[in-house]
């Protein structure tokens, strides 16, 4: 008697792909998309981001000095 064929429920040739591989590829894809979006954002707003970074760094430094001198 002949065996019934496997239904393609679990993917190709009846083998289910490991979850770790699927999660890792999704994460790397997300990181690739994030890096691309950050590059686009920096290329569009790079000089403004640099100026804001310098201003924030200066404010944090002055606040730290102020709080150190208060004690």
N, C-alpha and C positions, 0 to 999 in steps of 0.2 A: 504494500500500500504506500502511496506517495505522501510525503510530508507537506503540509500547507506552507505556502510562502509567508515570510515575515512581512507584516505591514510596516511601511516606513514611518512608524510612530516616533522612533528615537533617532531619526536622522538617517544618514547614508549607511546602508548595509546593516541596519539594525543596531548600530553602535551609538551610544549616547556620548556626546563630547563631555569631557570633565568640566566641572563648574569653575575650577581655578583658572583654566585657560580662558574661558569666556569672560570672567571677571577681570583678569589681567589685561586682556585686549580692550575691554571697555574702558578701563582706567587709563591705559596709554592713549587711547583715542581722545578721551576727555582732556588729558594733559596736553596733547597736541593741539586741540582746539583752544585750550586756555592760552597756550603760548602764542598761537597765531593771533588771538584777540588782543593779548597784551602788546604784541609787536605793532598791530594796527593802531591801538590806542596811543602808544608812545610815539609812533611816527606822526600821528595827527596832532597830539598835544604834548610833544616832548619838551619844548622850551618852557611851557607853562608848568608842567609837572616838575621840572628842575627848579624853577623859581619857588614854587610852593614847598618843595622839599627843603630848600635852603632856609626859607622863612620858618618852617616848622622846626627844623633842627636848631635854629638860633633861639626861637622862643623856648624850646625845651631846655636848652643850655642855660639861658638866663633864669628860667624858673628854678632849675636845680641849684644854681648859685644863690639865688634869693633864699631858698629854703634852707640851704646849708648855713648861710649867714644869720638866719633867724634863730638858730638853735644855740 
